[in-house]
Amino acid sequence: MSKPRVIVIGGGPAGLIAAGQAAKLGAETLLLEKMDRPGRKLRITGKGRCNLTNIAPLSQFIEHFRPNGRFLRQAFSQFLTSELLAFFEELGVPTVTERGGRVFPASGRAQDVVDALVQWIAECGVKQRNRSAVERLNVEEKKVTGVKVYKGVSRKRKASTIRPSCGQIYHADAVIVATGGASYPETGSTGDGYQLAELAGHSIVQIRPALVPLETRGDIAQRLQGLSLRNVKVQVRVDGKKRGQGFGEMVFTHFGVSGPVILSLSRQVVDALRLGQKVEFSIDLKPALDHGKLDARLLRELDAHGKQHFGTLLKELLPRKLIPVCMDLVDIFPGKVGHQITTRERKRLRMWLKDFRLQVNAYRPFKEAVVTAGGVNTREVEPRTMASRIVEHLYFAGEVLDVDADTGGYNLQAAFSTGWVAGRSAAQLK
């Protein structure tokens, strides 16, 4: 029997592992990457450190994907954290586990991950064509037969980004679309896969930025620009009702807020804003203390430092940059001394410390988003193989699918897992 011919579109984490697996199982594999080299986005993930995965057990892992986490269960059952870490160990990339179960390469360099994957696919026998952007999937009688690459520079793309090779048609027995999402477009993730899938007959769930910084109303964020708050609890309130919450670190920027806890909550915020709903963050600055314990602490501080001005007293409770904002919002005269603070004023301070409100009025664009929400409808993809249920011998892997998760390594693991499954499935066509 002749070897099956497999084409993988996209040289990100899903595409690289898919191509390597297909070739390893004997398929004649071609990887088409529209940029000048693969792994451009992977090089900058995790601030250049590459948060590969998370050691959370399968049930918890899936909970970090909303709302389509169950779609990934079969892929994760075949290839999850332990398999991924063993895989990278074999490639000479040892890993370390850090706070929150996050796993990184021991070197702290995403480049090492990319280099190892690129070398591995070459050793597996994958043929690679860079600067080859795919124009369309060739589909005959609901079966994919190959792809056509652009003959010249697409008018929709910058000339400096894409210089496809020759506009030729590549024939294949199976095609894997692993083109990524629409976030960080300068790395090549410009949403090409959605158009390819749609033209082939698939439906696309509306894409929008996920794990994205948010813009807030007023000048509070600007006044606090650069301030990082750790160990705070942040609650999302939509039209006055609690929608979700998180715990961790947030940072104020010139436009609003960012940081791990904000990014993880942004999916809910973006969807609510798109529906025209009112969104607020309720920030608990003292989550370790309930109202009773916090009130007792305030009484102790006021009693111990009763002759100090209110503004000075707040240094024991808040970062320096947050003090002027606090004084404005709780409406207590800065020059008032501790012994003069009334019961009502102390209550206002306590309530603000437990419920610091920020109204969110917008989200940042795709170029600032870590991942993309939306994509190829998972109802149209077989979860055990990543095969299309619409076009025979067509597969999908990675961010092009309508699956996205919180920060913490979950999204990269999903890319690796779906790529691993798609590559093996495509190579074992019957």
Backbone hydrogen bonds, N-H to C=O, Kabsch-Sander energy under -0.5 kcal/mol:
donor,donor_aa,acceptor,acceptor_aa,energy
6,V,4,P,-0.6
6,V,28,E,-2.4
7,I,174,A,-2.4
8,V,30,L,-2.9
9,I,7,I,-0.5
9,I,176,I,-3.2
10,G,8,V,-0.7
10,G,32,L,-3.0
12,G,178,A,-0.6
16,L,12,G,-2.8
17,I,13,P,-1.9
18,A,14,A,-2.0
19,A,15,G,-2.6
20,G,16,L,-2.3
21,Q,17,I,-2.2
22,A,18,A,-2.4
23,A,19,A,-2.4
24,K,20,G,-2.4
25,L,21,Q,-1.5
26,G,23,A,-1.9
27,A,22,A,-2.3
28,E,4,P,-2.7
29,T,27,A,-1.0
30,L,6,V,-2.6
31,L,127,K,-3.2
32,L,8,V,-2.9
32,L,30,L,-0.6
33,E,31,L,-0.6
33,E,129,R,-2.7
39,G,11,G,-2.2
43,R,39,G,-1.6
44,I,41,K,-1.3
45,T,41,K,-0.6
45,T,42,L,-0.7
47,K,44,I,-0.8
48,G,44,I,-0.7
48,G,45,T,-0.6
49,R,46,G,-1.3
50,C,45,T,-2.4
52,L,50,C,-1.4
52,L,103,V,-1.4
53,T,103,V,-0.8
55,I,101,G,-1.9
61,F,57,P,-3.0
62,I,58,L,-2.4
63,E,59,S,-1.1
64,H,60,Q,-0.7
64,H,61,F,-1.3
65,F,62,I,-2.0
66,R,404,D,-1.3
69,G,65,F,-0.7
71,F,68,N,-1.1
72,L,68,N,-0.5
72,L,69,G,-1.4
73,R,70,R,-1.2
76,F,72,L,-3.0
77,S,73,R,-2.1
78,Q,74,Q,-0.9
78,Q,75,A,-0.7
79,F,75,A,-2.0
84,L,80,L,-2.6
85,L,81,T,-2.9
86,A,82,S,-1.9
87,F,83,E,-2.1
88,F,84,L,-2.5
89,E,85,L,-2.0
90,E,86,A,-2.0
91,L,87,F,-1.2
92,G,89,E,-1.3
93,V,88,F,-3.1
96,V,104,F,-2.8
98,E,102,R,-3.4
101,G,98,E,-1.4
102,R,98,E,-0.5
102,R,99,R,-0.8
103,V,53,T,-2.4
104,F,96,V,-2.6
106,A,94,P,-2.9
108,G,105,P,-1.9
110,A,48,G,-2.6
110,A,108,G,-0.5
112,D,109,R,-0.8
113,V,109,R,-0.7
113,V,110,A,-0.6
114,V,110,A,-2.0
115,D,111,Q,-2.9
116,A,112,D,-2.0
117,L,113,V,-2.2
118,V,114,V,-2.7
119,Q,115,D,-2.3
120,W,116,A,-2.2
121,I,117,L,-2.5
122,A,118,V,-1.5
123,E,119,Q,-2.2
124,C,120,W,-1.9
125,G,121,I,-0.6
125,G,122,A,-0.9
126,V,121,I,-2.7
127,K,29,T,-2.7
129,R,31,L,-2.8
131,R,35,M,-2.7
132,S,33,E,-2.3
135,E,148,K,-3.1
136,R,148,K,-1.5
138,N,146,G,-2.8
139,V,137,L,-0.7
140,E,143,K,-3.0
143,K,140,E,-0.7
144,V,392,E,-2.2
145,T,138,N,-3.3
146,G,138,N,-1.0
147,V,170,Y,-2.4
148,K,136,R,-2.3
149,V,168,Q,-2.0
150,Y,133,A,-2.6
157,R,154,S,-1.7
161,T,158,K,-1.3
162,I,158,K,-1.6
167,G,150,Y,-1.1
170,Y,147,V,-2.7
171,H,169,I,-0.5
172,A,145,T,-2.6
173,D,5,R,-2.5
174,A,5,R,-1.7
175,V,393,H,-2.0
176,I,7,I,-3.0
177,V,175,V,-0.5
177,V,395,Y,-3.0
178,A,9,I,-2.6
178,A,176,I,-0.7
184,Y,366,F,-1.5
187,T,184,Y,-2.3
188,G,185,P,-1.9
189,S,184,Y,-0.9
190,T,188,G,-1.6
191,G,181,G,-2.1
194,Y,191,G,-0.9
195,Q,191,G,-1.0
196,L,192,D,-2.1
197,A,193,G,-2.6
198,E,194,Y,-2.5
199,L,195,Q,-2.6
200,A,196,L,-1.1
201,G,198,E,-1.5
202,H,197,A,-2.6
205,V,203,S,-0.5
205,V,375,G,-3.2
208,R,373,A,-1.9
210,A,371,V,-2.3
211,L,263,L,-0.6
214,L,257,V,-2.4
215,E,362,A,-2.9
216,T,255,F,-1.6
217,R,359,Q,-2.7
223,R,219,D,-2.2
224,L,220,I,-1.6
225,Q,222,Q,-1.0
226,G,252,F,-2.8
227,L,224,L,-2.6
229,L,250,M,-2.9
230,R,228,S,-0.5
232,V,248,G,-2.4
233,K,284,D,-1.8
234,V,232,V,-0.5
234,V,246,G,-2.8
235,Q,282,S,-2.6
236,V,244,G,-3.4
237,R,235,Q,-0.5
237,R,280,E,-2.8
238,V,241,K,-3.0
239,D,237,R,-0.6
239,D,278,K,-3.2
241,K,238,V,-1.9
243,R,236,V,-3.2
244,G,236,V,-1.1
246,G,234,V,-2.4
248,G,232,V,-2.3
250,M,229,L,-2.3
251,V,258,S,-2.4
252,F,227,L,-2.4
253,T,256,G,-2.8
257,V,214,L,-2.3
258,S,251,V,-2.6
261,V,249,E,-2.1
262,I,249,E,-0.5
263,L,259,G,-2.7
264,S,260,P,-2.2
265,L,261,V,-1.2
266,S,262,I,-1.1
266,S,263,L,-0.6
268,Q,265,L,-0.6
269,V,265,L,-1.5
270,V,266,S,-3.4
271,D,267,R,-2.0
272,A,268,Q,-1.9
273,L,269,V,-2.8
274,R,270,V,-2.2
275,L,271,D,-0.8
275,L,272,A,-0.6
276,G,273,L,-1.7
277,Q,272,A,-2.3
279,V,360,V,-0.6
280,E,237,R,-2.5
281,F,358,L,-3.2
282,S,235,Q,-2.6
283,I,281,F,-0.6
283,I,356,F,-2.8
284,D,233,K,-3.3
284,D,282,S,-0.6
285,L,283,I,-0.8
285,L,353,L,-2.7
286,K,353,L,-0.6
289,L,286,K,-1.7
294,L,290,D,-2.7
295,D,291,H,-2.4
296,A,292,G,-1.9
297,R,293,K,-2.0
298,L,294,L,-2.5
299,L,295,D,-2.3
300,R,296,A,-2.0
301,E,297,R,-2.6
302,L,298,L,-2.6
303,D,299,L,-2.1
304,A,300,R,-2.8
305,H,301,E,-2.1
306,G,303,D,-0.8
308,Q,305,H,-1.8
310,F,336,K,-2.5
311,G,334,P,-1.7
313,L,309,H,-2.3
314,L,310,F,-1.7
315,K,312,T,-1.4
316,E,313,L,-1.8
317,L,314,L,-1.6
318,L,314,L,-2.6
322,L,319,P,-1.3
323,I,319,P,-0.8
323,I,320,R,-0.9
326,C,322,L,-2.4
327,M,323,I,-2.6
328,D,324,P,-1.9
329,L,325,V,-2.4
330,V,326,C,-2.5
331,D,327,M,-0.8
332,I,327,M,-1.1
336,K,333,F,-1.8
338,G,305,H,-0.5
338,G,308,Q,-1.9
339,H,306,G,-2.5
340,Q,337,V,-1.7
341,I,337,V,-0.5
341,I,338,G,-1.4
346,R,342,T,-2.6
347,K,343,T,-2.0
348,R,344,R,-2.0
349,L,345,E,-2.2
350,R,346,R,-2.5
351,M,347,K,-2.9
352,W,348,R,-2.0
353,L,349,L,-2.4
354,K,350,R,-1.5
355,D,351,M,-0.9
356,F,283,I,-2.6
357,R,355,D,-0.7
358,L,281,F,-2.0
360,V,279,V,-2.4
361,N,215,E,-2.0
362,A,215,E,-1.3
364,R,213,P,-2.1
368,E,365,P,-2.0
369,A,366,F,-1.4
370,V,210,A,-0.7
370,V,211,L,-2.0
371,V,210,A,-1.8
373,A,208,R,-2.9
375,G,205,V,-1.8
376,V,400,V,-2.8
377,N,203,S,-2.2
380,E,377,N,-1.8
381,V,378,T,-1.5
382,E,387,A,-3.3
385,T,382,E,-0.8
386,M,382,E,-3.1
387,A,382,E,-0.5
388,S,394,L,-3.7
389,R,380,E,-2.8
392,E,142,K,-3.0
394,L,391,V,-1.3
395,Y,175,V,-2.7
396,F,386,M,-2.2
397,A,177,V,-2.0
400,V,397,A,-0.6
401,L,398,G,-1.8
402,D,376,V,-2.0
403,V,401,L,-2.2
406,D,64,H,-1.4
411,N,406,D,-0.5
413,Q,409,G,-1.7
414,A,410,Y,-2.0
415,A,411,N,-1.8
416,F,412,L,-2.7
417,S,413,Q,-3.1
418,T,414,A,-2.5
419,G,415,A,-2.1
420,W,416,F,-2.5
421,V,417,S,-2.3
422,A,418,T,-2.7
423,G,419,G,-2.7
424,R,420,W,-1.9
425,S,421,V,-2.5
426,A,422,A,-2.6
427,A,423,G,-1.5
428,Q,424,R,-0.7
428,Q,425,S,-0.8
429,L,426,A,-0.8
